[in-house]
């Protein structure tokens, strides 16, 4: 199973996190399938590649709690729901 989770980067006391799609069995700093964004909690900066995140979510990837909160603030899930409108006959 694939998860969207944070991967710690940066130096001591100045952590920056990459948001990655990674296999559940891999460790936190393990090899990622794809980098989908980054999060800097010190500067409150976030970059998300929304099209890639939506691709992984459609394929069944599960975001962790923190990644879910970051994505919700960025409005990623509104794009996910708008892509799956039921067809009207």
PDB file with one MODEL, atoms N, CA, C and O in Angstrom:
MODEL        1
ATOM      1  N   UNK A   1       0.846  -1.173   0.000  1.00  0.00           N
ATOM      2  CA  UNK A   1       0.000   0.000   0.000  1.00  0.00           C
ATOM      3  C   UNK A   1       0.898   1.245   0.000  1.00  0.00           C
ATOM      4  O   UNK A   1       1.996   1.233   0.556  1.00  0.00           O
ATOM      5  N   UNK A   2       0.422   2.285  -0.615  1.00  0.00           N
ATOM      6  CA  UNK A   2       1.172   3.540  -0.731  1.00  0.00           C
ATOM      7  C   UNK A   2       0.567   4.564   0.222  1.00  0.00           C
ATOM      8  O   UNK A   2      -0.653   4.664   0.354  1.00  0.00           O
ATOM      9  N   UNK A   3       1.435   5.320   0.881  1.00  0.00           N
ATOM     10  CA  UNK A   3       0.995   6.408   1.751  1.00  0.00           C
ATOM     11  C   UNK A   3       1.645   7.701   1.310  1.00  0.00           C
ATOM     12  O   UNK A   3       2.755   7.704   0.778  1.00  0.00           O
ATOM     13  N   UNK A   4       0.950   8.793   1.532  1.00  0.00           N
ATOM     14  CA  UNK A   4       1.512  10.126   1.365  1.00  0.00           C
ATOM     15  C   UNK A   4       1.934  10.573   2.746  1.00  0.00           C
ATOM     16  O   UNK A   4       1.093  10.753   3.626  1.00  0.00           O
ATOM     17  N   UNK A   5       3.241  10.757   2.949  1.00  0.00           N
ATOM     18  CA  UNK A   5       3.718  11.121   4.270  1.00  0.00           C
ATOM     19  C   UNK A   5       4.912  12.051   4.196  1.00  0.00           C
ATOM     20  O   UNK A   5       5.446  12.319   3.120  1.00  0.00           O
ATOM     21  N   UNK A   6       5.326  12.544   5.374  1.00  0.00           N
ATOM     22  CA  UNK A   6       6.415  13.501   5.460  1.00  0.00           C
ATOM     23  C   UNK A   6       7.751  12.776   5.554  1.00  0.00           C
ATOM     24  O   UNK A   6       7.869  11.743   6.214  1.00  0.00           O
ATOM     25  N   UNK A   7       8.754  13.333   4.884  1.00  0.00           N
ATOM     26  CA  UNK A   7      10.118  12.826   4.931  1.00  0.00           C
ATOM     27  C   UNK A   7      10.991  13.972   5.417  1.00  0.00           C
ATOM     28  O   UNK A   7      11.051  15.023   4.779  1.00  0.00           O
ATOM     29  N   UNK A   8      11.662  13.777   6.532  1.00  0.00           N
ATOM     30  CA  UNK A   8      12.426  14.860   7.153  1.00  0.00           C
ATOM     31  C   UNK A   8      13.707  15.145   6.384  1.00  0.00           C
ATOM     32  O   UNK A   8      14.439  14.231   6.004  1.00  0.00           O
ATOM     33  N   UNK A   9      13.965  16.436   6.162  1.00  0.00           N
ATOM     34  CA  UNK A   9      15.186  16.905   5.522  1.00  0.00           C
ATOM     35  C   UNK A   9      15.674  18.122   6.307  1.00  0.00           C
ATOM     36  O   UNK A   9      15.056  18.511   7.298  1.00  0.00           O
ATOM     37  N   UNK A  10      16.759  18.713   5.875  1.00  0.00           N
ATOM     38  CA  UNK A  10      17.267  19.904   6.535  1.00  0.00           C
ATOM     39  C   UNK A  10      18.255  19.550   7.625  1.00  0.00           C
ATOM     40  O   UNK A  10      18.592  18.385   7.838  1.00  0.00           O
ATOM     41  N   UNK A  11      18.710  20.582   8.308  1.00  0.00           N
ATOM     42  CA  UNK A  11      19.712  20.361   9.342  1.00  0.00           C
ATOM     43  C   UNK A  11      19.072  20.308  10.724  1.00  0.00           C
ATOM     44  O   UNK A  11      17.853  20.403  10.867  1.00  0.00           O
ATOM     45  N   UNK A  12      19.914  20.154  11.728  1.00  0.00           N
ATOM     46  CA  UNK A  12      19.459  20.070  13.111  1.00  0.00           C
ATOM     47  C   UNK A  12      18.736  21.353  13.512  1.00  0.00           C
ATOM     48  O   UNK A  12      19.216  22.450  13.228  1.00  0.00           O
ATOM     49  N   UNK A  13      17.607  21.224  14.157  1.00  0.00           N
ATOM     50  CA  UNK A  13      16.788  22.336  14.633  1.00  0.00           C
ATOM     51  C   UNK A  13      16.181  23.176  13.510  1.00  0.00           C
ATOM     52  O   UNK A  13      15.551  24.194  13.796  1.00  0.00           O
ATOM     53  N   UNK A  14      16.346  22.793  12.257  1.00  0.00           N
ATOM     54  CA  UNK A  14      15.782  23.523  11.108  1.00  0.00           C
ATOM     55  C   UNK A  14      15.168  22.517  10.142  1.00  0.00           C
ATOM     56  O   UNK A  14      15.559  22.445   8.977  1.00  0.00           O
ATOM     57  N   UNK A  15      14.232  21.764  10.620  1.00  0.00           N
ATOM     58  CA  UNK A  15      13.657  20.692   9.819  1.00  0.00           C
ATOM     59  C   UNK A  15      12.776  21.243   8.703  1.00  0.00           C
ATOM     60  O   UNK A  15      11.992  22.170   8.903  1.00  0.00           O
ATOM     61  N   UNK A  16      12.927  20.652   7.535  1.00  0.00           N
ATOM     62  CA  UNK A  16      12.058  20.874   6.383  1.00  0.00           C
ATOM     63  C   UNK A  16      11.581  19.488   5.975  1.00  0.00           C
ATOM     64  O   UNK A  16      12.348  18.526   6.020  1.00  0.00           O
ATOM     65  N   UNK A  17      10.347  19.388   5.585  1.00  0.00           N
ATOM     66  CA  UNK A  17       9.787  18.088   5.259  1.00  0.00           C
ATOM     67  C   UNK A  17       9.395  18.027   3.789  1.00  0.00           C
ATOM     68  O   UNK A  17       8.775  18.951   3.263  1.00  0.00           O
ATOM     69  N   UNK A  18       9.760  16.935   3.135  1.00  0.00           N
ATOM     70  CA  UNK A  18       9.270  16.654   1.794  1.00  0.00           C
ATOM     71  C   UNK A  18       8.015  15.812   1.944  1.00  0.00           C
ATOM     72  O   UNK A  18       7.958  14.918   2.789  1.00  0.00           O
ATOM     73  N   UNK A  19       7.033  16.090   1.145  1.00  0.00           N
ATOM     74  CA  UNK A  19       5.830  15.260   1.115  1.00  0.00           C
ATOM     75  C   UNK A  19       6.025  14.275  -0.019  1.00  0.00           C
ATOM     76  O   UNK A  19       6.185  14.670  -1.174  1.00  0.00           O
ATOM     77  N   UNK A  20       6.013  12.981   0.312  1.00  0.00           N
ATOM     78  CA  UNK A  20       6.359  11.949  -0.651  1.00  0.00           C
ATOM     79  C   UNK A  20       5.301  10.861  -0.669  1.00  0.00           C
ATOM     80  O   UNK A  20       4.584  10.643   0.308  1.00  0.00           O
ATOM     81  N   UNK A  21       5.223  10.186  -1.803  1.00  0.00           N
ATOM     82  CA  UNK A  21       4.451   8.956  -1.914  1.00  0.00           C
ATOM     83  C   UNK A  21       5.448   7.826  -1.696  1.00  0.00           C
ATOM     84  O   UNK A  21       6.451   7.726  -2.403  1.00  0.00           O
ATOM     85  N   UNK A  22       5.165   6.976  -0.713  1.00  0.00           N
ATOM     86  CA  UNK A  22       6.132   5.958  -0.320  1.00  0.00           C
ATOM     87  C   UNK A  22       5.396   4.695   0.108  1.00  0.00           C
ATOM     88  O   UNK A  22       4.260   4.755   0.577  1.00  0.00           O
ATOM     89  N   UNK A  23       6.052   3.560  -0.058  1.00  0.00           N
ATOM     90  CA  UNK A  23       5.475   2.290   0.367  1.00  0.00           C
ATOM     91  C   UNK A  23       5.376   2.272   1.887  1.00  0.00           C
ATOM     92  O   UNK A  23       6.249   2.808   2.570  1.00  0.00           O
ATOM     93  N   UNK A  24       4.334   1.669   2.417  1.00  0.00           N
ATOM     94  CA  UNK A  24       4.084   1.650   3.851  1.00  0.00           C
ATOM     95  C   UNK A  24       5.219   0.966   4.610  1.00  0.00           C
ATOM     96  O   UNK A  24       5.542   1.355   5.733  1.00  0.00           O
ATOM     97  N   UNK A  25       5.809  -0.030   4.011  1.00  0.00           N
ATOM     98  CA  UNK A  25       6.835  -0.811   4.701  1.00  0.00           C
ATOM     99  C   UNK A  25       8.189  -0.110   4.745  1.00  0.00           C
ATOM    100  O   UNK A  25       9.089  -0.578   5.443  1.00  0.00           O
ATOM    101  N   UNK A  26       8.361   0.994   4.023  1.00  0.00           N
ATOM    102  CA  UNK A  26       9.623   1.723   4.011  1.00  0.00           C
ATOM    103  C   UNK A  26       9.743   2.595   5.254  1.00  0.00           C
ATOM    104  O   UNK A  26       8.739   3.014   5.830  1.00  0.00           O
ATOM    105  N   UNK A  27      10.965   2.862   5.656  1.00  0.00           N
ATOM    106  CA  UNK A  27      11.184   3.745   6.788  1.00  0.00           C
ATOM    107  C   UNK A  27      11.004   5.200   6.368  1.00  0.00           C
ATOM    108  O   UNK A  27      10.828   5.491   5.185  1.00  0.00           O
ATOM    109  N   UNK A  28      11.048   6.100   7.322  1.00  0.00           N
ATOM    110  CA  UNK A  28      10.756   7.508   7.046  1.00  0.00           C
ATOM    111  C   UNK A  28      11.705   8.110   6.023  1.00  0.00           C
ATOM    112  O   UNK A  28      11.265   8.847   5.142  1.00  0.00           O
ATOM    113  N   UNK A  29      12.982   7.818   6.116  1.00  0.00           N
ATOM    114  CA  UNK A  29      13.960   8.354   5.174  1.00  0.00           C
ATOM    115  C   UNK A  29      14.224   7.393   4.020  1.00  0.00           C
ATOM    116  O   UNK A  29      15.215   7.551   3.306  1.00  0.00           O
ATOM    117  N   UNK A  30      13.370   6.415   3.826  1.00  0.00           N
ATOM    118  CA  UNK A  30      13.569   5.437   2.764  1.00  0.00           C
ATOM    119  C   UNK A  30      13.343   6.028   1.382  1.00  0.00           C
ATOM    120  O   UNK A  30      13.029   7.208   1.227  1.00  0.00           O
ATOM    121  N   UNK A  31      13.511   5.178   0.395  1.00  0.00           N
ATOM    122  CA  UNK A  31      13.369   5.618  -0.989  1.00  0.00           C
ATOM    123  C   UNK A  31      11.896   5.863  -1.326  1.00  0.00           C
ATOM    124  O   UNK A  31      11.044   4.997  -1.128  1.00  0.00           O
ATOM    125  N   UNK A  32      11.626   7.035  -1.827  1.00  0.00           N
ATOM    126  CA  UNK A  32      10.259   7.438  -2.140  1.00  0.00           C
ATOM    127  C   UNK A  32       9.915   7.066  -3.579  1.00  0.00           C
ATOM    128  O   UNK A  32      10.788   7.016  -4.445  1.00  0.00           O
ATOM    129  N   UNK A  33       8.632   6.805  -3.820  1.00  0.00           N
ATOM    130  CA  UNK A  33       8.160   6.566  -5.182  1.00  0.00           C
ATOM    131  C   UNK A  33       8.134   7.870  -5.972  1.00  0.00           C
ATOM    132  O   UNK A  33       8.507   7.905  -7.145  1.00  0.00           O
ATOM    133  N   UNK A  34       7.689   8.945  -5.315  1.00  0.00           N
ATOM    134  CA  UNK A  34       7.556  10.231  -5.990  1.00  0.00           C
ATOM    135  C   UNK A  34       7.508  11.341  -4.939  1.00  0.00           C
ATOM    136  O   UNK A  34       6.896  11.179  -3.883  1.00  0.00           O
ATOM    137  N   UNK A  35       8.152  12.462  -5.233  1.00  0.00           N
ATOM    138  CA  UNK A  35       8.058  13.638  -4.377  1.00  0.00           C
ATOM    139  C   UNK A  35       6.888  14.472  -4.870  1.00  0.00           C
ATOM    140  O   UNK A  35       6.815  14.813  -6.051  1.00  0.00           O
ATOM    141  N   UNK A  36       5.976  14.800  -3.968  1.00  0.00           N
ATOM    142  CA  UNK A  36       4.776  15.521  -4.374  1.00  0.00           C
ATOM    143  C   UNK A  36       4.675  16.914  -3.763  1.00  0.00           C
ATOM    144  O   UNK A  36       3.701  17.623  -4.015  1.00  0.00           O
ATOM    145  N   UNK A  37       5.664  17.319  -2.964  1.00  0.00           N
ATOM    146  CA  UNK A  37       5.637  18.666  -2.402  1.00  0.00           C
ATOM    147  C   UNK A  37       6.593  18.786  -1.239  1.00  0.00           C
ATOM    148  O   UNK A  37       7.334  17.854  -0.927  1.00  0.00           O
ATOM    149  N   UNK A  38       6.572  19.957  -0.590  1.00  0.00           N
ATOM    150  CA  UNK A  38       7.358  20.146   0.619  1.00  0.00           C
ATOM    151  C   UNK A  38       6.602  21.031   1.590  1.00  0.00           C
ATOM    152  O   UNK A  38       5.664  21.737   1.221  1.00  0.00           O
ATOM    153  N   UNK A  39       7.038  20.974   2.853  1.00  0.00           N
ATOM    154  CA  UNK A  39       6.414  21.735   3.927  1.00  0.00           C
ATOM    155  C   UNK A  39       7.510  22.261   4.842  1.00  0.00           C
ATOM    156  O   UNK A  39       8.325  21.491   5.350  1.00  0.00           O
ATOM    157  N   UNK A  40       7.527  23.573   5.051  1.00  0.00           N
ATOM    158  CA  UNK A  40       8.482  24.205   5.942  1.00  0.00           C
ATOM    159  C   UNK A  40       7.702  24.798   7.114  1.00  0.00           C
ATOM    160  O   UNK A  40       7.092  25.857   6.967  1.00  0.00           O
ATOM    161  N   UNK A  41       7.708  24.135   8.279  1.00  0.00           N
ATOM    162  CA  UNK A  41       6.908  24.635   9.404  1.00  0.00           C
ATOM    163  C   UNK A  41       7.463  25.916  10.019  1.00  0.00           C
ATOM    164  O   UNK A  41       6.715  26.649  10.666  1.00  0.00           O
ATOM    165  N   UNK A  42       8.735  26.203   9.840  1.00  0.00           N
ATOM    166  CA  UNK A  42       9.331  27.395  10.439  1.00  0.00           C
ATOM    167  C   UNK A  42       8.873  28.645   9.690  1.00  0.00           C
ATOM    168  O   UNK A  42       8.490  29.639  10.308  1.00  0.00           O
ATOM    169  N   UNK A  43       8.914  28.592   8.361  1.00  0.00           N
ATOM    170  CA  UNK A  43       8.490  29.734   7.540  1.00  0.00           C
ATOM    171  C   UNK A  43       7.022  29.651   7.142  1.00  0.00           C
ATOM    172  O   UNK A  43       6.502  30.566   6.502  1.00  0.00           O
ATOM    173  N   UNK A  44       6.358  28.581   7.507  1.00  0.00           N
ATOM    174  CA  UNK A  44       4.952  28.323   7.142  1.00  0.00           C
ATOM    175  C   UNK A  44       4.758  28.348   5.633  1.00  0.00           C
ATOM    176  O   UNK A  44       3.797  28.931   5.132  1.00  0.00           O
ATOM    177  N   UNK A  45       5.679  27.710   4.909  1.00  0.00           N
ATOM    178  CA  UNK A  45       5.575  27.609   3.457  1.00  0.00           C
ATOM    179  C   UNK A  45       5.187  26.188   3.083  1.00  0.00           C
ATOM    180  O   UNK A  45       5.620  25.218   3.704  1.00  0.00           O
ATOM    181  N   UNK A  46       4.364  26.094   2.060  1.00  0.00           N
ATOM    182  CA  UNK A  46       3.947  24.797   1.564  1.00  0.00           C
ATOM    183  C   UNK A  46       3.891  24.844   0.049  1.00  0.00           C
ATOM    184  O   UNK A  46       3.396  25.808  -0.535  1.00  0.00           O
ATOM    185  N   UNK A  47       4.401  23.797  -0.584  1.00  0.00           N
ATOM    186  CA  UNK A  47       4.253  23.637  -2.025  1.00  0.00           C
ATOM    187  C   UNK A  47       3.706  22.244  -2.264  1.00  0.00           C
ATOM    188  O   UNK A  47       4.261  21.264  -1.767  1.00  0.00           O
ATOM    189  N   UNK A  48       2.630  22.148  -3.015  1.00  0.00           N
ATOM    190  CA  UNK A  48       2.022  20.858  -3.324  1.00  0.00           C
ATOM    191  C   UNK A  48       1.832  20.740  -4.828  1.00  0.00           C
ATOM    192  O   UNK A  48       1.343  21.668  -5.472  1.00  0.00           O
ATOM    193  N   UNK A  49       2.217  19.601  -5.386  1.00  0.00           N
ATOM    194  CA  UNK A  49       1.942  19.297  -6.778  1.00  0.00           C
ATOM    195  C   UNK A  49       0.580  18.591  -6.789  1.00  0.00           C
ATOM    196  O   UNK A  49       0.499  17.370  -6.653  1.00  0.00           O
ATOM    197  N   UNK A  50      -0.471  19.372  -6.951  1.00  0.00           N
ATOM    198  CA  UNK A  50      -1.830  18.890  -6.747  1.00  0.00           C
ATOM    199  C   UNK A  50      -2.200  17.787  -7.732  1.00  0.00           C
ATOM    200  O   UNK A  50      -2.871  16.828  -7.350  1.00  0.00           O
ATOM    201  N   UNK A  51      -1.780  17.900  -8.980  1.00  0.00           N
ATOM    202  CA  UNK A  51      -2.154  16.881  -9.963  1.00  0.00           C
ATOM    203  C   UNK A  51      -1.562  15.519  -9.606  1.00  0.00           C
ATOM    204  O   UNK A  51      -2.221  14.496  -9.795  1.00  0.00           O
ATOM    205  N   UNK A  52      -0.340  15.489  -9.096  1.00  0.00           N
ATOM    206  CA  UNK A  52       0.284  14.216  -8.707  1.00  0.00           C
ATOM    207  C   UNK A  52      -0.365  13.669  -7.438  1.00  0.00           C
ATOM    208  O   UNK A  52      -0.557  12.460  -7.310  1.00  0.00           O
ATOM    209  N   UNK A  53      -0.702  14.554  -6.500  1.00  0.00           N
ATOM    210  CA  UNK A  53      -1.379  14.106  -5.280  1.00  0.00           C
ATOM    211  C   UNK A  53      -2.731  13.500  -5.612  1.00  0.00           C
ATOM    212  O   UNK A  53      -3.093  12.456  -5.069  1.00  0.00           O
ATOM    213  N   UNK A  54      -3.481  14.143  -6.495  1.00  0.00           N
ATOM    214  CA  UNK A  54      -4.781  13.602  -6.899  1.00  0.00           C
ATOM    215  C   UNK A  54      -4.631  12.258  -7.598  1.00  0.00           C
ATOM    216  O   UNK A  54      -5.460  11.367  -7.416  1.00  0.00           O
ATOM    217  N   UNK A  55      -3.578  12.109  -8.394  1.00  0.00           N
ATOM    218  CA  UNK A  55      -3.323  10.828  -9.069  1.00  0.00           C
ATOM    219  C   UNK A  55      -3.138   9.714  -8.044  1.00  0.00           C
ATOM    220  O   UNK A  55      -3.745   8.650  -8.162  1.00  0.00           O
ATOM    221  N   UNK A  56      -2.301   9.958  -7.041  1.00  0.00           N
ATOM    222  CA  UNK A  56      -2.052   8.926  -6.039  1.00  0.00           C
ATOM    223  C   UNK A  56      -3.285   8.654  -5.186  1.00  0.00           C
ATOM    224  O   UNK A  56      -3.532   7.506  -4.815  1.00  0.00           O
ATOM    225  N   UNK A  57      -4.063   9.687  -4.867  1.00  0.00           N
ATOM    226  CA  UNK A  57      -5.276   9.482  -4.092  1.00  0.00           C
ATOM    227  C   UNK A  57      -6.299   8.661  -4.869  1.00  0.00           C
ATOM    228  O   UNK A  57      -6.991   7.823  -4.291  1.00  0.00           O
ATOM    229  N   UNK A  58      -6.399   8.897  -6.175  1.00  0.00           N
ATOM    230  CA  UNK A  58      -7.316   8.117  -6.997  1.00  0.00           C
ATOM    231  C   UNK A  58      -6.896   6.657  -7.101  1.00  0.00           C
ATOM    232  O   UNK A  58      -7.739   5.772  -7.251  1.00  0.00           O
ATOM    233  N   UNK A  59      -5.589   6.407  -7.020  1.00  0.00           N
ATOM    234  CA  UNK A  59      -5.069   5.043  -7.075  1.00  0.00           C
ATOM    235  C   UNK A  59      -5.164   4.324  -5.729  1.00  0.00           C
ATOM    236  O   UNK A  59      -4.851   3.136  -5.644  1.00  0.00           O
ATOM    237  N   UNK A  60      -5.594   5.032  -4.669  1.00  0.00           N
ATOM    238  CA  UNK A  60      -5.802   4.387  -3.378  1.00  0.00           C
ATOM    239  C   UNK A  60      -4.791   4.724  -2.313  1.00  0.00           C
ATOM    240  O   UNK A  60      -4.787   4.083  -1.261  1.00  0.00           O
ATOM    241  N   UNK A  61      -3.932   5.701  -2.536  1.00  0.00           N
ATOM    242  CA  UNK A  61      -2.949   6.087  -1.524  1.00  0.00           C
ATOM    243  C   UNK A  61      -3.664   6.744  -0.345  1.00  0.00           C
ATOM    244  O   UNK A  61      -4.656   7.450  -0.525  1.00  0.00           O
ATOM    245  N   UNK A  62      -3.151   6.505   0.856  1.00  0.00           N
ATOM    246  CA  UNK A  62      -3.727   7.065   2.070  1.00  0.00           C
ATOM    247  C   UNK A  62      -2.784   8.124   2.640  1.00  0.00           C
ATOM    248  O   UNK A  62      -1.614   7.824   2.878  1.00  0.00           O
ATOM    249  N   UNK A  63      -3.256   9.352   2.866  1.00  0.00           N
ATOM    250  CA  UNK A  63      -2.397  10.364   3.483  1.00  0.00           C
ATOM    251  C   UNK A  63      -2.342  10.171   4.996  1.00  0.00           C
ATOM    252  O   UNK A  63      -3.313   9.725   5.608  1.00  0.00           O
ATOM    253  N   UNK A  64      -1.205  10.508   5.591  1.00  0.00           N
ATOM    254  CA  UNK A  64      -1.119  10.500   7.046  1.00  0.00           C
ATOM    255  C   UNK A  64      -1.905  11.691   7.582  1.00  0.00           C
ATOM    256  O   UNK A  64      -2.373  12.529   6.811  1.00  0.00           O
ATOM    257  N   UNK A  65      -2.047  11.765   8.888  1.00  0.00           N
ATOM    258  CA  UNK A  65      -2.831  12.833   9.490  1.00  0.00           C
ATOM    259  C   UNK A  65      -2.311  14.213   9.174  1.00  0.00           C
ATOM    260  O   UNK A  65      -3.083  15.108   8.830  1.00  0.00           O
ATOM    261  N   UNK A  66      -0.996  14.396   9.290  1.00  0.00           N
ATOM    262  CA  UNK A  66      -0.404  15.707   9.033  1.00  0.00           C
ATOM    263  C   UNK A  66      -0.516  16.092   7.566  1.00  0.00           C
ATOM    264  O   UNK A  66      -0.835  17.237   7.246  1.00  0.00           O
ATOM    265  N   UNK A  67      -0.257  15.149   6.676  1.00  0.00           N
ATOM    266  CA  UNK A  67      -0.371  15.430   5.242  1.00  0.00           C
ATOM    267  C   UNK A  67      -1.822  15.710   4.880  1.00  0.00           C
ATOM    268  O   UNK A  67      -2.096  16.544   4.017  1.00  0.00           O
ATOM    269  N   UNK A  68      -2.751  15.025   5.529  1.00  0.00           N
ATOM    270  CA  UNK A  68      -4.174  15.270   5.289  1.00  0.00           C
ATOM    271  C   UNK A  68      -4.534  16.698   5.697  1.00  0.00           C
ATOM    272  O   UNK A  68      -5.257  17.383   4.974  1.00  0.00           O
ATOM    273  N   UNK A  69      -4.036  17.150   6.850  1.00  0.00           N
ATOM    274  CA  UNK A  69      -4.316  18.509   7.309  1.00  0.00           C
ATOM    275  C   UNK A  69      -3.717  19.560   6.369  1.00  0.00           C
ATOM    276  O   UNK A  69      -4.364  20.560   6.057  1.00  0.00           O
ATOM    277  N   UNK A  70      -2.481  19.329   5.920  1.00  0.00           N
ATOM    278  CA  UNK A  70      -1.822  20.260   4.998  1.00  0.00           C
ATOM    279  C   UNK A  70      -2.591  20.320   3.682  1.00  0.00           C
ATOM    280  O   UNK A  70      -2.791  21.400   3.126  1.00  0.00           O
ATOM    281  N   UNK A  71      -3.020  19.165   3.187  1.00  0.00           N
ATOM    282  CA  UNK A  71      -3.751  19.112   1.920  1.00  0.00           C
ATOM    283  C   UNK A  71      -5.124  19.762   2.041  1.00  0.00           C
ATOM    284  O   UNK A  71      -5.593  20.408   1.104  1.00  0.00           O
ATOM    285  N   UNK A  72      -5.764  19.593   3.187  1.00  0.00           N
ATOM    286  CA  UNK A  72      -7.074  20.204   3.395  1.00  0.00           C
ATOM    287  C   UNK A  72      -6.970  21.725   3.386  1.00  0.00           C
ATOM    288  O   UNK A  72      -7.809  22.405   2.794  1.00  0.00           O
ATOM    289  N   UNK A  73      -5.942  22.258   4.042  1.00  0.00           N
ATOM    290  CA  UNK A  73      -5.753  23.715   4.052  1.00  0.00           C
ATOM    291  C   UNK A  73      -5.494  24.249   2.650  1.00  0.00           C
ATOM    292  O   UNK A  73      -5.880  25.374   2.334  1.00  0.00           O
ATOM    293  N   UNK A  74      -4.841  23.451   1.806  1.00  0.00           N
ATOM    294  CA  UNK A  74      -4.541  23.872   0.437  1.00  0.00           C
ATOM    295  C   UNK A  74      -5.724  23.640  -0.507  1.00  0.00           C
ATOM    296  O   UNK A  74      -5.693  24.097  -1.649  1.00  0.00           O
ATOM    297  N   UNK A  75      -6.761  22.939  -0.049  1.00  0.00           N
ATOM    298  CA  UNK A  75      -7.941  22.712  -0.877  1.00  0.00           C
ATOM    299  C   UNK A  75      -7.791  21.580  -1.882  1.00  0.00           C
ATOM    300  O   UNK A  75      -8.474  21.577  -2.906  1.00  0.00           O
ATOM    301  N   UNK A  76      -6.921  20.629  -1.616  1.00  0.00           N
ATOM    302  CA  UNK A  76      -6.698  19.512  -2.546  1.00  0.00           C
ATOM    303  C   UNK A  76      -7.922  18.615  -2.622  1.00  0.00           C
ATOM    304  O   UNK A  76      -8.274  18.140  -3.702  1.00  0.00           O
ATOM    305  N   UNK A  77      -8.576  18.376  -1.490  1.00  0.00           N
ATOM    306  CA  UNK A  77      -9.699  17.443  -1.477  1.00  0.00           C
ATOM    307  C   UNK A  77     -10.937  18.023  -2.142  1.00  0.00           C
ATOM    308  O   UNK A  77     -11.824  17.277  -2.556  1.00  0.00           O
ATOM    309  N   UNK A  78     -11.009  19.343  -2.248  1.00  0.00           N
ATOM    310  CA  UNK A  78     -12.115  19.940  -2.992  1.00  0.00           C
ATOM    311  C   UNK A  78     -11.965  19.617  -4.474  1.00  0.00           C
ATOM    312  O   UNK A  78     -12.959  19.404  -5.169  1.00  0.00           O
ATOM    313  N   UNK A  79     -10.713  19.580  -4.965  1.00  0.00           N
ATOM    314  CA  UNK A  79     -10.459  19.194  -6.352  1.00  0.00           C
ATOM    315  C   UNK A  79     -10.768  17.722  -6.573  1.00  0.00           C
ATOM    316  O   UNK A  79     -11.249  17.338  -7.639  1.00  0.00           O
ATOM    317  N   UNK A  80     -10.494  16.901  -5.571  1.00  0.00           N
ATOM    318  CA  UNK A  80     -10.748  15.464  -5.684  1.00  0.00           C
ATOM    319  C   UNK A  80     -12.234  15.196  -5.805  1.00  0.00           C
ATOM    320  O   UNK A  80     -12.650  14.389  -6.636  1.00  0.00           O
ATOM    321  N   UNK A  81     -13.040  15.859  -4.990  1.00  0.00           N
ATOM    322  CA  UNK A  81     -14.483  15.638  -5.019  1.00  0.00           C
ATOM    323  C   UNK A  81     -15.123  16.231  -6.284  1.00  0.00           C
ATOM    324  O   UNK A  81     -16.109  15.692  -6.786  1.00  0.00           O
ATOM    325  N   UNK A  82     -14.573  17.327  -6.797  1.00  0.00           N
ATOM    326  CA  UNK A  82     -15.155  17.925  -7.978  1.00  0.00           C
ATOM    327  C   UNK A  82     -14.852  17.101  -9.241  1.00  0.00           C
ATOM    328  O   UNK A  82     -15.583  17.182 -10.228  1.00  0.00           O
ATOM    329  N   UNK A  83     -13.763  16.305  -9.202  1.00  0.00           N
ATOM    330  CA  UNK A  83     -13.451  15.444 -10.335  1.00  0.00           C
ATOM    331  C   UNK A  83     -14.375  14.230 -10.418  1.00  0.00           C
ATOM    332  O   UNK A  83     -14.492  13.618 -11.479  1.00  0.00           O
ATOM    333  N   UNK A  84     -15.027  13.877  -9.321  1.00  0.00           N
ATOM    334  CA  UNK A  84     -15.841  12.673  -9.282  1.00  0.00           C
ATOM    335  C   UNK A  84     -17.316  13.002  -9.105  1.00  0.00           C
ATOM    336  O   UNK A  84     -17.966  12.474  -8.202  1.00  0.00           O
ATOM    337  N   UNK A  85     -17.835  13.844  -9.934  1.00  0.00           N
ATOM    338  CA  UNK A  85     -19.249  14.163  -9.890  1.00  0.00           C
ATOM    339  C   UNK A  85     -20.044  13.008 -10.507  1.00  0.00           C
ATOM    340  O   UNK A  85     -19.659  12.484 -11.552  1.00  0.00           O
ATOM    341  N   UNK A  86     -21.149  12.610  -9.870  1.00  0.00           N
ATOM    342  CA  UNK A  86     -21.953  11.534 -10.448  1.00  0.00           C
ATOM    343  C   UNK A  86     -22.603  11.982 -11.752  1.00  0.00           C
ATOM    344  O   UNK A  86     -22.976  13.145 -11.906  1.00  0.00           O
ATOM    345  N   UNK A  87     -22.731  11.053 -12.679  1.00  0.00           N
ATOM    346  CA  UNK A  87     -23.339  11.364 -13.982  1.00  0.00           C
ATOM    347  C   UNK A  87     -24.851  11.431 -13.831  1.00  0.00           C
ATOM    348  O   UNK A  87     -25.459  10.581 -13.180  1.00  0.00           O
ATOM    349  N   UNK A  88     -25.448  12.441 -14.432  1.00  0.00           N
ATOM    350  CA  UNK A  88     -26.895  12.610 -14.394  1.00  0.00           C
ATOM    351  C   UNK A  88     -27.453  12.073 -15.701  1.00  0.00           C
ATOM    352  O   UNK A  88     -27.008  12.461 -16.781  1.00  0.00           O
ATOM    353  N   UNK A  89     -28.423  11.184 -15.602  1.00  0.00           N
ATOM    354  CA  UNK A  89     -29.024  10.598 -16.813  1.00  0.00           C
ATOM    355  C   UNK A  89     -30.205  11.392 -17.285  1.00  0.00           C
ATOM    356  O   UNK A  89     -30.825  11.038 -18.288  1.00  0.00           O
TER     357      UNK A  89
ENDMDL
END
